[in-house]
Amino acid sequence: MRLLRLAVEIQRWDLAAHTIVLASAKVLKDGERPYGRKTKAKKRRPKG
């Protein structure tokens, strides 16, 4: 979301809005969690 931060800093509200819409569309299309990559993977415990 660096692009969104940059758009807000330079007060380009049209770019900020497009960035939000694009990110939302990607999440809805792929079924991906918005912050899925930032979360840690669960560690598997050995059975037994």
C-alpha positions in Angstrom: 0.0 0.0 0.0 2.9 2.3 -0.6 1.1 3.9 -3.5 -1.9 4.8 -1.3 0.4 6.4 1.3 2.2 8.4 -1.4 -1.1 9.5 -3.0 -2.4 10.8 0.4 0.9 12.6 1.1 0.8 14.5 -2.1 -2.9 15.0 -1.8 -3.9 13.2 -5.0 -7.3 12.1 -3.9 -8.2 10.6 -7.3 -5.1 8.4 -7.2 -5.9 7.4 -3.6 -9.5 6.4 -4.5 -8.3 4.4 -7.5 -5.8 2.6 -5.4 -8.4 1.6 -2.9 -10.8 0.4 -5.6 -8.1 -1.6 -7.3 -7.0 -3.3 -4.0 -10.6 -4.1 -3.1 -11.2 -5.6 -6.5 -8.2 -7.8 -6.2 -9.3 -9.1 -2.8 -12.8 -9.8 -4.1 -11.5 -11.5 -7.2 -8.8 -13.7 -5.7 -10.5 -14.3 -2.4 -7.2 -13.2 -0.8 -7.0 -11.7 2.6 -5.9 -8.1 2.4 -3.0 -8.6 4.8 -2.5 -12.3 4.2 1.1 -12.0 3.2 2.1 -10.2 6.4 0.8 -12.8 8.8 3.1 -15.5 10.0 2.6 -19.1 8.8 1.4 -21.6 11.3 4.0 -24.0 12.5 3.1 -27.6 12.1 3.5 -29.8 15.2 4.6 -33.3 14.8 2.0 -35.9 15.7 2.6 -38.3 18.5 
